[in-house]
C-alpha cells in the first residue's frame, strides 16, 4: 500500500477555558520539510509537535498551524505589577522641584512597564493534553486522506502496468518477424546487386539475417523490463515508504524501452515503444506524489 504526499487534517480540543485548534497540510517534496506556525505563548510545544509529525510522516512538505483561544485572558495570564519600578518612578518624580500632589491609580498605570502580563504557571500543564489530542486527531485525518489518495494512485499504476505488459508481449512477438524481415531485405538487396548473374545460398542468407537480427534483438531489454515491473509491483505491496524507490525503478524502465526503440527497424515496433513511453510518463507523474 502506498500513500500520497498530499493531504489535510484539522482538529480542535477544549478544556479549562482554553481552546486549541490545529490544521496540518502536506504537499509534494523530495524530502521531509516541516513548518510550524504557533503562538509565542505556546512556542515551547513546537518540539513535541515536530516529533509527532515525524513519527507519522516520512516525506513531503508539511505545514502546521496551531491557534490558541481562551474564554478570558485570565485563563492565560497573571497580572504582574512591578512595585519596585513604581517606587522608583515616585522617587524620581518627587525629587523634581515644582511637582506636588498625589499620584492616582490612572497615573501609575500610564507609566511604561509598570503593569505586565505573564503566562500562568499552570498554563503548560493545562495546554499539553489539549495540544497532544488536537495534533494527534489532525494527523489521523491527514493520514486517512493520504492513504485514500494513495489507493487511487496505486490502482491507476497497476492498470498502467497491465497495459505495458500487454505491449511488451506484442514486442516479444515481433522478434521472429524481425528475423524474417531481415532475411527478405537481405535477399532482395543481394538480388539487386548481382542482378541474376549468380545463384546465392538461402542458408547463407538465413545465417546472415539471423546475425543481423540478433544484433537488433530486444529480448534482453524486454526481459529486464518485465523484471523491473515486478519490482515495481513488489514495492507497491510493501508497507514502507517507496516513492524514491519507485522513481529509480522507473528510470531503469525508461532506459530499457529506449534501447528497445533504438533496436526497432519498423513502424509497428516504433508505435508500440512510443505507447509504452507514454504510459511510463503518466506513471512518472503519479509517482511524484507518492511518499
N, C-alpha and C positions, 0 to 999 in steps of 0.2 A: 504494500500500500504506500502511495506517495502522498505528499502534502503540498499544496500550493503555498507560495510565499505571500500571497495576497489575502488579507483578512481584516476583520474588525470586530472588536468586542468592547462592551461597556457595561458598567455595573455601578451600584451605589450601596452604601451602608450607613446607617444612622444609629445613634445611641448617645445618651447622656448629654443631649443638647447639641451634639455635633453631627454634621453631615459630610460624608466623603463620597465623591464621585470620581470614577476612573474610566478613561477611554484609552484603548490601545489599538493602533492601526499599523499594519505591516504591508510593505511593498517589496518589489524585487530588489535584490542587491547581491553582488558577488560574495559578500562576506556578511557577518553579523554586525549590524550597526544599531546602536541603541541610543535613544534620546529621550530624556525625561524632563517634562516641564512640571514643576511642583512649587507650591508657595514656599517662601523662605522660612515660614514658621515650621514647615514640615521637612526641611531640607535634610535633616539627619536620617530620614527614612529612605533617601534615594538609593543608598547601597542595597538595602533589603529588596527594594523594587527591582533593581537591576539583576540581583541574584535570582529572584523569582522568574523573571523573563528568560534568563539564560538557561534555567532548568527546564524550560518548555519549548524554547525556540533555538534552532541551531544556525539558521541562515535567513537573511533578509534585513531590510531596514525597518526597525520597529520604533514607532513614535508613541510615547505615553504621556497623557495629560492627567494630572491629579488636581482636583479642586476641593477646597475646604470651605464649608459654611457653618454657621452656628446660629442658634436661636437668639442669643445676645452676646455681646463682646465679652461679658464677664465669664462666659464659658471658655474663653480663650486666654484672657489676660488678667493679671492683677495690676492694680494701680500702685505705682511707686512714687512717693513724694520725697524728694531729696531735701531733707530738713537742713542738713549742713550747708547746702548751697543757698537755701533761703536765708539762713542766718548770715552768711557772707554777704548776700545782697543787702540785707538790712543794715549790717555793719558799715558797708561801704557807702550806702546812701545817707546814713545818719552822720557820716563824717564830712559830708558836703555842707558848707555853710549856706544858710538861707533856706534849707529844706526842713520843713517841720510837718507835724501831723502823723497820724497812724495809718499804716498800710491796711487796706481792706483785702478780703479774700480774692476779689477780682483783680486787684493789683498784683497779688502774688502769683495767681495762675497765668498772668500775662508775661511773667518773666521767663526767658528762654531756659529750657532744660530742667525746669523745676518739677514738672509732672511728666512721668514716663509710664509706658505700658510694658510690662514684662510678661512673657509666656508663663502660664500657670505651671507650678512644679509638677502637677499630676497630669499635664497635657499629654506627654509621651505615652504614659500608661493607658490613658483613655482612648488615644487615637490608634495605637498599634493594632489592636484586633480589628478595628474598622478598616484600616488600610489593607491588612492582610486578607480580609474577607473580600473587599471590593476588587483588589488586584487579582486574587485567585479566580473569582467569578468572571471577570473580564477576560482573563487568559483562557478560561474554559470556552467562552463564546468565540474568542479569536481562533482557538484550535479547531473548534467544531466547523467554522467556516473554511478554514484552510484544508481540513480533511475532506469536506464536501466538494470543494473545488478541485482538490487533488484527485478524487474519484472520477470526476468528469474528465479531467485531463488524461488519466490513465486509460479510461475507456476509449478515448479518441486515439491515443497512442497505439493501443492494441489493435484497433481497427486498421490503422495505417500499416502496422507490421504485417497484418494478414494480406493487405494489398501488395506490399512489397514482396512478400514471399511468393505470391502468385506470379508476379512479374519475373522473379528470379527463375522460377520453373520454366517460364517461356524462354528466357535467355539460355538456360541449360539445354533446352530442346533445339536450339538453333546451332549448337556446336557441330552436330553431324551435317547440318545443312551447309555450314561454312566450309567443311571439307569438300563436299560435292561442288560447291560454288568455286572453290579454288581449282579443283580438277578441271572443270569445264572452262574456266578462264584460261588456265594454262594450256589446255588442248587447243583452244581457239587461237591463242597467241602463237603457239608453235606452228599451227596450220597456216597462219598469215605469213610467218617468216619464211617457211620452206616452200609455200605455195604449191604443195602437192608433189614436189620433186623427190621427196624421201618418205619412206614409211617410218613411223615412230611407234615406240613400245608403250602400250597403255599402262603396263605395270610400272614402268619407269615414271611415267607421268603421274600415276597414282601416288608413288613414293614421294615425288617432289611436292605434290599438292598436299599430302599429309604433313610433310615437314613444314611447309608454309602455314598450314592451318594450325599446327601445334604452337608456332610462334605467336599466333593470334588467338590461342585458346584461352578463354577467360574462366575455365573451370576452377583453377586455384583461387582466383579472386571471389568467385561465387560461393565456393566452399567457406572461405573466411567470412564472407558477408553473412552466410547462414549462421556461422558461429557467433558473430557479433550480435545478431538479432536475438539469439538465445541468451547471450549475456545480458542484453537489454531487458529481456523478459524476466530473467532471474533477479535482476536488480529491482524491478518493479514488485516482485514477490517478497522482497526483503522488508525488514522493519526499520532499517536505518535510513538516514537522510542520504539521498542518492543523486541529487542534482548535478554535482560536479562529476560524478562517475558517468552519468548518462551523457554529459557533454563530451567526455573523452571517447566513449564508445561510438558516439555519433560521428566524431571526426574520423574514426577508423572506417566506419561505413562509407563515408563520402570518399575516402581515399580508394577503397576497393572499387566502388562504382565508377569513379573517374578513370581508373586503369581499364576497367571493363569497356567503358565507352571508347577509350583510345584504341582498343584492340578490335572494335567492331568495324566491319567493312561493308555494311549495308544499311539502308534506311530503316528497315524494320527494327534492327538492333538499336539503332540510334534513338528511335522513338521510345522504345522500352526504357532505355537508360535515362532519357530525359524525364519520363514519367516517374521513375524511381527517385531521381534527384529532386523532383518537385515534392514528393512525399517526404523525403528527408528534410527538406527546407521547412515544411509545415511542422514536422516533429521538432526541429531545432527551435522554432518559435515557441512551441509549447514547453519545451524543456527549460527555456529561460525563466519560467515561472515556478519551477519545481525546487522545493527546499533540498 
